[in-house]
Amino acid sequence: MISLILKENTKHLHDQTEARFNSQRIFEGTFTREDYENLLQYNYLFLLNFEKPVFDLISEDSSQKMNLDKRVKLPLVTQDVQFMNIERSKAIAVPQIKNEAEALGILYVMEGSTLGGNMIAKQLSKHPDFKEVSFGYFRCYGENTGSFWKNFKSVLDEVVTPEKHGDCIAGSVKAYQFLLSLAN
C-alpha cells in the first residue's frame, strides 16, 4: 500500500520539516506569534504554488472519490494570512509535476499537514497570545479530519499501482523539499 510506503520513505523529510518549522515549540508552549506567522507563510506559499497544479492532474474519478472540491485550502490560508497582516508572497517557480501519481504524492503531504494542523490549532489556542486567532486553515476539516484522511489514503492506495510508486514518492519528496527550502 503506497500510503505506508510514502510514510516510511519520507519520514526523514517529515521530521526535518517539523524541526525546521519549530514544531516541538508548539507543545513546549514557546511557539511565538512570529513562529506562527512564518508557519502560515510557508503553508500559504506551498498551497499557492502547488494546490491548483496538483488538483488539475487528479483524474475526475479520483477527484470524486476523495471529494477533492472540499479539500481546497488556499482561500482559508489566505484569509488567515490576511488576518495576521502577513505580506503575501508571489508564486515561485516549482518543479514540473509529471503525472497524477506524482500529484497524489504532493497531495499526501498537503493532506497529512491537515492532521497536524488540528493539533497545532488545539495547542496554540490555549495560549493567550493566540486567543483572537481563528485558525481557519489549521481547522479546515474540523471534526471530519480523521475521516477525510482515511478517505484520501483509501483512494491513494487504490489509484497508485505498484508501477507508479516511484512517481508518487517523487511527488512527496518534491513537496517536502519545497517546504524545507522556504525555511532556510
C-alpha positions as CSV (number, residue, x, y, z in Angstrom):
1,M,0.0,0.0,0.0
2,I,1.5,3.3,-1.2
3,S,0.3,5.2,1.9
4,L,2.5,3.1,4.1
5,I,5.4,3.2,1.6
6,L,5.2,7.0,1.5
7,K,5.2,7.3,5.3
8,E,8.3,5.1,5.5
9,N,10.2,6.7,2.6
10,T,9.5,10.3,3.6
11,K,9.7,10.1,7.4
12,H,13.1,11.7,7.5
13,L,11.8,14.6,5.4
14,H,8.7,14.9,7.6
15,D,10.9,15.0,10.7
16,Q,13.3,17.6,9.1
17,T,10.3,19.8,8.1
18,E,8.8,19.7,11.6
19,A,12.2,20.5,13.1
20,R,12.8,23.4,10.7
21,F,9.3,24.8,11.4
22,N,10.0,24.7,15.2
23,S,7.0,22.3,15.7
24,Q,8.3,21.0,19.1
25,R,7.9,24.5,20.4
26,I,4.2,24.3,19.9
27,F,3.9,21.6,22.5
28,E,6.5,23.2,24.8
29,G,4.4,26.4,24.9
30,T,7.2,28.5,23.5
31,F,5.9,28.9,19.9
32,T,5.7,32.7,19.2
33,R,3.5,34.7,17.0
34,E,6.4,35.2,14.7
35,D,6.8,31.4,14.5
36,Y,3.1,31.1,13.7
37,E,3.3,33.8,11.1
38,N,6.2,32.0,9.4
39,L,4.3,28.7,9.5
40,L,1.3,30.3,7.9
41,Q,3.5,32.0,5.3
42,Y,5.2,28.6,4.4
43,N,1.8,26.9,4.1
44,Y,0.4,29.8,2.0
45,L,3.4,29.5,-0.4
46,F,3.1,25.8,-0.6
47,L,-0.6,25.9,-1.5
48,L,-0.2,28.9,-3.7
49,N,2.4,27.1,-5.8
50,F,1.0,23.5,-5.7
51,E,-2.7,23.3,-5.0
52,K,-4.0,24.2,-8.5
53,P,-1.4,22.2,-10.5
54,V,-1.9,19.2,-8.2
55,F,-5.7,19.3,-8.4
56,D,-5.6,19.8,-12.2
57,L,-3.7,16.4,-12.5
58,I,-6.1,14.4,-10.4
59,S,-8.5,12.4,-12.5
60,E,-12.2,13.0,-12.4
61,D,-12.8,9.6,-10.9
62,S,-10.2,10.1,-8.1
63,S,-11.4,13.6,-7.6
64,Q,-15.0,12.5,-7.0
65,K,-13.9,9.6,-4.7
66,M,-12.0,11.9,-2.4
67,N,-14.3,14.9,-2.7
68,L,-11.4,17.0,-3.9
69,D,-13.6,20.1,-4.2
70,K,-13.9,20.0,-0.4
71,R,-10.1,19.9,0.1
72,V,-9.4,23.4,-1.3
73,K,-7.3,25.2,1.3
74,L,-5.7,28.2,-0.4
75,P,-8.6,30.5,0.3
76,L,-8.5,29.5,4.0
77,V,-4.8,30.0,4.5
78,T,-5.1,33.3,2.5
79,Q,-7.7,34.6,5.0
80,D,-5.5,33.6,7.9
81,V,-2.5,35.3,6.3
82,Q,-4.6,38.5,5.8
83,F,-5.9,38.4,9.3
84,M,-2.4,38.2,10.7
85,N,-1.4,41.1,8.4
86,I,1.3,39.0,6.8
87,E,2.6,40.2,3.4
88,R,1.6,37.7,0.8
89,S,4.4,36.4,-1.4
90,K,4.1,35.7,-5.1
91,A,4.2,32.3,-6.7
92,I,7.6,30.7,-7.1
93,A,8.8,28.6,-9.9
94,V,8.3,25.0,-8.8
95,P,9.3,21.7,-10.4
96,Q,7.1,20.3,-13.0
97,I,4.5,17.7,-11.8
98,K,4.6,15.0,-14.4
99,N,1.5,12.9,-13.8
100,E,-1.3,12.0,-11.4
101,A,0.8,9.7,-9.3
102,E,3.3,12.5,-8.6
103,A,0.4,14.9,-7.9
104,L,-1.0,12.4,-5.4
105,G,2.4,12.2,-3.7
106,I,2.3,16.0,-3.2
107,L,-1.3,15.8,-2.1
108,Y,-0.2,13.2,0.5
109,V,1.9,16.0,2.1
110,M,-0.9,18.5,1.8
111,E,-3.4,16.2,3.4
112,G,-1.0,15.0,6.0
113,S,-0.4,18.5,7.2
114,T,-4.1,18.9,7.9
115,L,-3.8,16.2,10.6
116,G,-1.0,18.2,12.2
117,G,-2.9,21.4,11.7
118,N,-5.7,20.3,14.0
119,M,-3.1,19.6,16.8
120,I,-1.4,23.0,16.1
121,A,-4.7,24.9,16.5
122,K,-5.7,23.0,19.6
123,Q,-2.3,23.6,21.3
124,L,-1.9,27.3,20.3
125,S,-5.5,28.2,21.1
126,K,-4.6,27.5,24.8
127,H,-2.1,30.4,24.8
128,P,-3.2,34.0,25.5
129,D,-1.1,35.2,22.5
130,F,-3.3,33.3,20.1
131,K,-6.8,34.0,21.7
132,E,-8.1,36.1,18.8
133,V,-6.7,33.7,16.1
134,S,-9.4,31.7,14.3
135,F,-7.1,29.0,12.9
136,G,-9.4,28.7,9.8
137,Y,-6.7,26.9,7.8
138,F,-5.5,24.6,10.5
139,R,-9.0,23.6,11.5
140,C,-10.2,23.3,7.8
141,Y,-11.8,19.9,8.2
142,G,-12.9,20.3,11.8
143,E,-14.4,17.1,13.2
144,N,-14.1,15.4,9.7
145,T,-10.3,15.5,9.7
146,G,-9.9,11.8,10.5
147,S,-12.5,10.6,8.0
148,F,-11.1,12.8,5.3
149,W,-7.6,11.4,5.9
150,K,-8.9,7.8,5.8
151,N,-10.8,8.5,2.6
152,F,-7.7,10.1,1.0
153,K,-5.5,7.2,1.9
154,S,-8.0,4.7,0.6
155,V,-8.2,6.5,-2.8
156,L,-4.4,6.9,-2.9
157,D,-3.9,3.1,-2.2
158,E,-6.4,2.2,-4.9
159,V,-5.2,4.6,-7.6
160,V,-1.4,4.4,-7.2
161,T,-0.5,1.0,-8.6
162,P,3.0,-0.5,-7.9
163,E,4.4,0.6,-11.2
164,K,3.5,4.2,-10.2
165,H,5.0,4.1,-6.7
166,G,8.3,5.8,-7.7
167,D,6.4,8.8,-9.2
168,C,4.2,9.1,-6.1
169,I,7.3,9.0,-3.8
170,A,9.0,11.6,-6.0
171,G,6.0,13.9,-5.6
172,S,6.1,13.7,-1.8
173,V,9.8,14.3,-1.9
174,K,9.3,17.4,-4.1
175,A,6.7,18.7,-1.7
176,Y,8.9,18.3,1.4
177,Q,12.0,19.7,-0.4
178,F,9.9,22.8,-1.4
179,L,8.8,23.3,2.2
180,L,12.3,22.8,3.5
181,S,13.7,25.4,1.0
182,L,11.3,28.0,2.4
183,A,12.6,27.7,6.0
184,N,16.3,28.4,5.2
